[in-house]
Amino acid sequence: MIRAAILAAAFGSALALSASAAAQNFVVTNATVATGDGSEPIEGGYVVVENGQVTQVGSGTATVGYPAIDAGGGWVTPGLVATVTSLGLWDVGAVGESNDTRASRSPFSAALDVAPAINPNSQHIMIHRAAGITRAATVTTPSGSIFGGQGAIIDLGADGDAVTRARAFQIVSLGESGARLAGGSRASAHALFRNALREADRFGEDARIPGRASRPAERDPGDDMPLDPRLVAGNAERGDDVLLTRFDAAALVPVVRGEQRLYVEVERASDIRSVLALKREFPRLDLVLVGASEGWLVADEIAAAGVPVIADGLDDLPERFEELASTQSNIGRMAAAGVKVAINASAMENPRNLNQFAGNLVALAKMPRASGLSWGQALAAITSIPAEISGLGGRAGVLAPGAAGDLVIWDKDPLEVGAMPVRVFIDGVEQPLDNHQSRLKERYRDLDESRLPKAYDW
């Protein structure tokens, strides 16, 4: 009975929502349009969406014959883009059967592929869709190893097919958490990491057999040298000193070749420097720093390396020893130094607070001796910049011709506390905004005691 009650609470009366509607052609008019590219909002603007894509954005009156949605002077933005989340991987965190965020007892690490585990009918996805998030990067947390596996890019549409791009990036932890997972020391974590990259590099080289044809699935994109089917299948002999399974080594091959982005969880300034130094040893690494609470201390070095950062949105005080120099001005200072910074929710499971974190940085810019962001910069940090980092540059996070028809109509300035979406579109399809939480709110809004069960009769 208890188990049934938990499941009922998690999923409500319906376990699935499906959207069979085709993309709509429409125009949003009389709106304050924020395009998400860092520019200031357009007063009295419009957005035209045709066949699932944005085709026009401007001010004044759109000359199209599509059905019009009058925003009444309200705000229209691109859908928000969340990075490093666990969306679609759990519903009730305390119930192991519904929680796929960690694989601490798995024999695999880098080979973990989150895509098959994502549940598009998760209440977690529905709640965040109602908060204006339309695209996200989701991944498991490093727990059994410093490697958390391969993350996926998803859309939050109610269509049963969430995964936009599987195996989009690999994640590794090299700070305090990585040290603990690697045996208790950062030295161990870096040794394990370097060994893994070298082993993957050797594995990739050994898997090439010049002149032998192979099936398309066994080839690297753009590579003229095929992979040995025996090695890909994991049947070849390898040395006695290896620390990775064959599948983990194979999963890291695209990382060492620079074909798959590597998200590195790191906070301390010295740890950031150590990660940047890896580019000298492995020049093809396509790095992204995640966390970077002390990034402002080495902002010039990060900018010079051209490495983007996904920074925690609310690190105003240290929570751990590796965050002793944390400050809420961290993001503003890195951006001022030329670092490409996206805002991340401090907790992977709660990215619906992204617009609030962005709004905090706008307010911070007005405080003496503090460093924040302009309104346009702040919106870009939760739309176009995370989209670009996620490989969706120009496709998501912006309202521009050719971009996906992901847009949100808000009840007020989206960076103000309490702002809520009124309507959400993904690929030009209007999305349902109800979820278990909203249904509970409506259920208990009416406090008429005559409707209570007899057990409440005194």
Number of C-alpha atoms within 10 A of each C-alpha: 6 7 9 9 9 13 16 14 15 19 19 16 10 10 12 15 17 14 13 10 11 12 18 19 19 20 25 23 25 23 25 24 28 25 26 27 20 19 14 15 18 18 17 19 23 25 30 26 29 20 16 21 23 26 18 18 21 17 16 14 13 18 9 11 9 15 12 17 15 13 22 13 16 20 25 33 27 33 29 32 31 32 26 27 23 27 31 27 26 24 24 17 13 9 12 12 10 16 17 19 25 17 19 15 10 11 13 19 27 24 22 23 21 24 23 10 15 22 21 25 23 22 24 24 28 25 21 24 28 23 24 30 32 29 30 28 26 28 34 26 24 23 20 17 27 27 27 28 26 28 27 26 26 24 24 29 28 23 17 15 15 22 21 16 17 16 19 21 27 26 26 24 26 27 25 21 19 25 19 18 22 22 13 13 17 19 13 17 25 21 12 17 19 15 16 22 19 16 23 25 21 13 19 23 13 14 20 19 14 11 9 10 15 14 10 10 11 16 18 16 10 6 9 12 17 20 25 22 19 11 20 19 12 15 10 13 9 12 6 6 8 12 13 20 15 22 18 21 26 23 23 28 23 22 22 23 18 15 17 20 24 23 23 24 25 27 27 24 21 16 20 26 14 14 19 19 13 15 14 10 10 17 12 15 20 20 25 22 23 27 24 30 30 27 31 24 19 17 23 17 17 23 18 11 14 16 16 23 29 26 27 23 26 24 21 15 13 14 10 11 10 19 21 15 19 23 20 20 22 28 34 23 21 26 21 17 17 15 24 21 26 31 30 29 25 19 14 19 20 17 26 19 16 28 29 20 23 30 21 20 26 23 17 19 17 13 10 7 9 16 23 27 24 21 21 18 25 27 32 28 32 28 33 29 31 31 27 18 19 23 16 20 16 18 20 31 35 29 32 23 17 17 21 27 33 31 32 26 25 21 18 18 17 24 21 16 14 11 15 19 20 18 18 27 25 26 24 24 24 21 22 17 18 14 22 19 16 12 13 12 11 10 10 9 9 9 9 8 9 9 9 10 8 8 6 9 8 4
